[in-house]
């Protein structure tokens, strides 16, 4: 039986759905048999209920096949829940590698630019203080408020982020600078929050090592790269030109985003597809997430409550948040420490050109690039472990961090006792690299939590942003009060407490995941 839709063409009605005996070998799409509801998992199967299977009319089967869609379940309200079939060209994981890596590269570049804007501000803060008349503590607050803005809200636009360069470039007082830096941090949170999700949308667990590495590289080298690239501009052209330059660069990316950044989130793609199917067939096709979202309080629970719940109740989340927060805190603390170590006034090397001082942040960039170059070794170790076990082994993601994490206190110790002015300037920069640790955290959290990884990463990122905002606020006082050597020595001692975390999760992580109601549901899933 058929009806006519709004365009006048004939479309099948709900009577085209009929229930038949399971033995009849019913199909929903080109040879795809139904599967029991309890074994939800692969999009190539559909669901039988109470010993029967669903069979659709030929017209509906043709529409489903045309849209690369399967019906995997009929709920108790009669809704037909759909998933993409293998090879669906709309599924981001089916896109060619060149396209997937290009999107990851673009998303990571946006992430890099936002991080660059974090530290780039610091290169002109002394000139800002002189012109607008405020102290160094309030100048540092402009850095901290920007970082703190990341932790409040994610879904804001790149356009707002770009526009807020204008009032900063024209600022006449400190209040304008502080308010705009905070709001700019809010606006810049989009790529920081979404890049990890983009990687997960485009790549499965076993193939995502390199993609996560690109994402981690953009996060690790972004803040110090801001100092390297902005230092001479602030010194020569003045602090206002920092924001005019950012306006030009970031503004050009609005066009790039519009034309080159497609939608990758599977829930949104499925929602568009289900809406199209409902229009074509007059049948209740839905993605499962569309029905869940209708529950009262779901958005509040998922976006606000769950990340904090993970942060305080999930050992993997709070352990990863601790080591990740300290690593990023050190990077942002360096914005205050390096000018004291290499500049004048605190027993440092006495360099007077801020552009030259800011070049020292290149140590972080070089370290991150070296760490990224070792990604194939980490991936080889991971795949070897998976081959030996016969299934995915998230704990193998920590292998490179086992030897990299001890270099954190070792590097800080070297920096502490080589930061005297009579010792070559290169010595304190040895060991300043955190890329390997960051990449291990991102890979492990995504692999271990699966579909819940966004909530876990939300908790990890929240701690990172809070610590990153706080550390610069006390850095100058600590280095001036204790001296460069003892301040770095204290940080080295604190970082020793982080060394056991990678070893614990490498050897005991599987047992931790088994006790988690969120990790356990994703063992062996992609």
Secondary structure as the mmCIF struct_conf table of DSSP 4:
data_model
#
loop_
_struct_conf.conf_type_id
_struct_conf.id
_struct_conf.beg_label_comp_id
_struct_conf.beg_label_asym_id
_struct_conf.beg_label_seq_id
_struct_conf.end_label_comp_id
_struct_conf.end_label_asym_id
_struct_conf.end_label_seq_id
STRN STRN1 UNK A 2 UNK A 4
TURN_TY1_P TURN_TY1_P1 UNK A 6 UNK A 7
BEND BEND1 UNK A 8 UNK A 8
STRN STRN2 UNK A 10 UNK A 12
HELX_RH_3T_P HELX_RH_3T_P1 UNK A 14 UNK A 16
STRN STRN3 UNK A 18 UNK A 21
HELX_RH_3T_P HELX_RH_3T_P2 UNK A 22 UNK A 24
BEND BEND2 UNK A 28 UNK A 28
STRN STRN4 UNK A 29 UNK A 29
TURN_TY1_P TURN_TY1_P2 UNK A 30 UNK A 31
STRN STRN5 UNK A 32 UNK A 32
STRN STRN6 UNK A 34 UNK A 36
HELX_RH_3T_P HELX_RH_3T_P3 UNK A 37 UNK A 39
TURN_TY1_P TURN_TY1_P3 UNK A 43 UNK A 44
STRN STRN7 UNK A 46 UNK A 48
STRN STRN8 UNK A 49 UNK A 49
TURN_TY1_P TURN_TY1_P4 UNK A 50 UNK A 51
STRN STRN9 UNK A 52 UNK A 55
HELX_RH_AL_P HELX_RH_AL_P1 UNK A 58 UNK A 66
TURN_TY1_P TURN_TY1_P5 UNK A 67 UNK A 68
STRN STRN10 UNK A 69 UNK A 74
TURN_TY1_P TURN_TY1_P6 UNK A 76 UNK A 77
BEND BEND3 UNK A 78 UNK A 78
STRN STRN11 UNK A 80 UNK A 84
HELX_LH_PP_P HELX_LH_PP_P1 UNK A 85 UNK A 85
TURN_TY1_P TURN_TY1_P7 UNK A 86 UNK A 87
TURN_TY1_P TURN_TY1_P8 UNK A 89 UNK A 90
BEND BEND4 UNK A 91 UNK A 91
HELX_RH_3T_P HELX_RH_3T_P4 UNK A 92 UNK A 94
BEND BEND5 UNK A 95 UNK A 95
HELX_RH_AL_P HELX_RH_AL_P2 UNK A 97 UNK A 120
HELX_RH_3T_P HELX_RH_3T_P5 UNK A 121 UNK A 124
HELX_RH_AL_P HELX_RH_AL_P3 UNK A 125 UNK A 132
TURN_TY1_P TURN_TY1_P9 UNK A 133 UNK A 133
HELX_RH_AL_P HELX_RH_AL_P4 UNK A 136 UNK A 149
TURN_TY1_P TURN_TY1_P10 UNK A 150 UNK A 152
HELX_RH_AL_P HELX_RH_AL_P5 UNK A 158 UNK A 169
TURN_TY1_P TURN_TY1_P11 UNK A 170 UNK A 170
BEND BEND6 UNK A 173 UNK A 173
HELX_RH_AL_P HELX_RH_AL_P6 UNK A 174 UNK A 187
TURN_TY1_P TURN_TY1_P12 UNK A 188 UNK A 188
HELX_RH_AL_P HELX_RH_AL_P7 UNK A 189 UNK A 202
HELX_RH_3T_P HELX_RH_3T_P6 UNK A 205 UNK A 207
HELX_RH_AL_P HELX_RH_AL_P8 UNK A 209 UNK A 237
TURN_TY1_P TURN_TY1_P13 UNK A 239 UNK A 239
HELX_RH_AL_P HELX_RH_AL_P9 UNK A 240 UNK A 260
HELX_RH_AL_P HELX_RH_AL_P10 UNK A 266 UNK A 281
BEND BEND7 UNK A 283 UNK A 283
STRN STRN12 UNK A 285 UNK A 286
HELX_RH_AL_P HELX_RH_AL_P11 UNK A 288 UNK A 292
TURN_TY1_P TURN_TY1_P14 UNK A 293 UNK A 294
BEND BEND8 UNK A 295 UNK A 295
TURN_TY1_P TURN_TY1_P15 UNK A 296 UNK A 297
HELX_RH_AL_P HELX_RH_AL_P12 UNK A 298 UNK A 300
HELX_RH_PI_P HELX_RH_PI_P1 UNK A 301 UNK A 305
HELX_RH_AL_P HELX_RH_AL_P13 UNK A 306 UNK A 313
HELX_RH_AL_P HELX_RH_AL_P14 UNK A 315 UNK A 342
BEND BEND9 UNK A 343 UNK A 348
HELX_RH_AL_P HELX_RH_AL_P15 UNK A 354 UNK A 359
TURN_TY1_P TURN_TY1_P16 UNK A 360 UNK A 361
HELX_RH_AL_P HELX_RH_AL_P16 UNK A 362 UNK A 373
TURN_TY1_P TURN_TY1_P17 UNK A 374 UNK A 374
HELX_RH_AL_P HELX_RH_AL_P17 UNK A 375 UNK A 389
TURN_TY1_P TURN_TY1_P18 UNK A 390 UNK A 390
BEND BEND10 UNK A 391 UNK A 391
HELX_RH_3T_P HELX_RH_3T_P7 UNK A 394 UNK A 398
HELX_RH_AL_P HELX_RH_AL_P18 UNK A 399 UNK A 404
TURN_TY1_P TURN_TY1_P19 UNK A 405 UNK A 405
HELX_RH_AL_P HELX_RH_AL_P19 UNK A 406 UNK A 417
TURN_TY1_P TURN_TY1_P20 UNK A 418 UNK A 418
BEND BEND11 UNK A 420 UNK A 420
TURN_TY1_P TURN_TY1_P21 UNK A 421 UNK A 422
BEND BEND12 UNK A 423 UNK A 423
TURN_TY1_P TURN_TY1_P22 UNK A 425 UNK A 426
HELX_RH_3T_P HELX_RH_3T_P8 UNK A 427 UNK A 429
TURN_TY1_P TURN_TY1_P23 UNK A 430 UNK A 431
HELX_RH_AL_P HELX_RH_AL_P20 UNK A 435 UNK A 449
HELX_RH_3T_P HELX_RH_3T_P9 UNK A 450 UNK A 452
HELX_RH_AL_P HELX_RH_AL_P21 UNK A 453 UNK A 482
HELX_RH_AL_P HELX_RH_AL_P22 UNK A 484 UNK A 496
TURN_TY1_P TURN_TY1_P24 UNK A 497 UNK A 498
HELX_RH_AL_P HELX_RH_AL_P23 UNK A 499 UNK A 515
TURN_TY1_P TURN_TY1_P25 UNK A 517 UNK A 519
HELX_RH_3T_P HELX_RH_3T_P10 UNK A 520 UNK A 522
TURN_TY1_P TURN_TY1_P26 UNK A 523 UNK A 524
#
